[in-house]
C-alpha cells in the first residue's frame, strides 16, 4: 500500500548489506551500483533479464577477485562521534 511504498528499498538495502558482507567473506571485492532508471528503462531491463514486472530493482552489484592481492578501494570514514549519540 501507499504506507509501504519504500519498503522494498529498506528491506532490499538490508539484504544488500548482508550480501556484500558475504561476498567479502569469500575474498571477493564488490561495489554496489546505483540503479537510477526511469520506469521505461526499468521495465525494459526486467524484460531482457526475465525479471517479473511486479519485482522492484534497487541495486546492481559488481564483484570479483581483486587484480592485486593487497589492493582494496575504500572511502574515508566519518568519525563515529559525528553519527552516533547515546541518550
Secondary structure as UniProt FT lines:
FT   HELIX           2..4
FT   TURN            5..6
FT   HELIX           7..25
FT   TURN            26..27
FT   STRAND          29..34
FT   HELIX           39..48
FT   TURN            49..50
FT   TURN            53..54
FT   STRAND          59..64
FT   TURN            69..70
FT   HELIX           80..82
//
